[in-house]
Amino acid sequence: GDIFINGVPHVEYFHDWAHRAYLLQPFEVTDTLGKYEVRAEVEGGGHTGQSQAVRQATAKALQKYTPKLRTKLKRALLLKTDVRRVQPKKWGRAKARRSFQWVKR
């Protein structure tokens, strides 16, 4: 099967081989490489975040389609969500943690 991201083949959309490997990971874990066609729409973030989002979405779709694959996907940690988020900006600081430049006088 083919993988299309935003209507473009994944080979053209993701130029880095590591991002392409993220997309194929759920299929390699479940031995279903080439059996399913994937069409995904992603926006926001960078290429790494988008490829990992598509990886998680395909893993969840595989699990929903064939529930027997859930244990394999769960052992490979493909159903886990990355909980890290951007911290809000604090008052009296330049960013969330960055302070303004210190001036002696």
C-alpha positions as CSV (number, residue, x, y, z in Angstrom):
1,G,0.0,0.0,0.0
2,D,0.9,3.6,-0.5
3,I,1.3,6.4,2.1
4,F,0.0,9.8,1.2
5,I,0.5,12.9,3.4
6,N,-1.7,15.9,2.5
7,G,-2.2,14.3,-0.9
8,V,1.5,13.9,-1.6
9,P,3.4,10.6,-1.5
10,H,5.4,10.3,1.7
11,V,8.7,10.0,-0.2
12,E,8.2,13.5,-1.6
13,Y,6.7,15.0,1.6
14,F,9.4,13.7,4.0
15,H,12.9,14.0,2.5
16,D,14.6,12.7,5.6
17,W,14.9,8.9,5.9
18,A,14.2,9.0,9.6
19,H,10.8,10.6,9.1
20,R,9.9,8.0,6.6
21,A,11.0,5.3,9.0
22,Y,8.6,6.7,11.6
23,L,5.7,6.2,9.2
24,L,6.6,2.6,8.5
25,Q,7.2,1.6,12.1
26,P,3.6,0.4,12.9
27,F,3.5,-1.8,9.8
28,E,6.9,-3.3,10.6
29,V,6.0,-4.1,14.1
30,T,2.7,-5.8,13.1
31,D,4.1,-7.5,9.9
32,T,1.6,-5.7,7.7
33,L,4.0,-3.7,5.5
34,G,2.3,-3.0,2.1
35,K,-1.1,-4.4,3.1
36,Y,-2.8,-1.0,3.9
37,E,-3.0,2.3,2.1
38,V,-2.7,5.4,4.3
39,R,-4.0,8.9,3.5
40,A,-3.3,11.4,6.3
41,E,-3.9,15.1,6.6
42,V,-1.4,16.9,9.0
43,E,-0.8,20.6,9.8
44,G,1.3,22.5,12.3
45,G,4.6,21.6,14.0
46,G,7.7,20.5,12.1
47,H,8.4,17.4,10.0
48,T,9.4,15.3,13.0
49,G,6.2,16.1,14.9
50,Q,4.1,15.5,11.8
51,S,5.7,12.1,11.0
52,Q,5.3,11.0,14.6
53,A,1.6,12.1,14.6
54,V,1.0,10.1,11.5
55,R,2.8,7.1,13.1
56,Q,0.5,7.3,16.1
57,A,-2.6,7.7,14.0
58,T,-1.8,4.7,11.8
59,A,-1.0,2.6,14.9
60,K,-4.4,3.5,16.4
61,A,-6.2,2.8,13.1
62,L,-4.5,-0.6,12.8
63,Q,-5.5,-1.4,16.4
64,K,-9.1,-0.4,15.7
65,Y,-9.3,-2.3,12.5
66,T,-7.7,-5.5,13.9
67,P,-7.8,-5.6,17.7
68,K,-5.4,-8.6,17.8
69,L,-2.5,-6.2,16.9
70,R,-3.0,-4.1,20.0
71,T,-0.5,-6.0,22.1
72,K,2.2,-5.7,19.5
73,L,1.6,-2.0,19.1
74,K,1.4,-1.4,22.8
75,R,4.7,-3.2,23.5
76,A,6.4,-1.1,20.8
77,L,5.0,2.0,22.6
78,L,3.2,3.2,19.5
79,L,-0.1,3.9,21.2
80,K,1.4,6.3,23.7
81,T,0.9,10.1,23.4
82,D,3.8,12.6,23.9
83,V,2.5,14.7,26.7
84,R,5.0,17.5,26.5
85,R,3.5,20.9,25.8
86,V,4.8,24.5,25.4
87,Q,5.0,26.3,28.8
88,P,3.1,29.6,29.0
89,K,5.1,32.8,29.2
90,K,5.6,34.2,32.7
91,W,5.3,37.8,33.7
92,G,8.6,39.6,34.4
93,R,10.4,37.2,32.0
94,A,11.2,37.3,28.3
95,K,9.8,33.8,27.7
96,A,8.6,30.9,29.8
97,R,12.0,30.4,31.5
98,R,14.3,32.9,29.8
99,S,15.0,36.1,31.8
100,F,15.7,39.5,30.5
101,Q,19.4,40.3,30.1
102,W,20.9,41.4,33.4
103,V,22.4,44.9,33.6
104,K,24.6,45.8,36.5
105,R,23.9,49.6,36.3
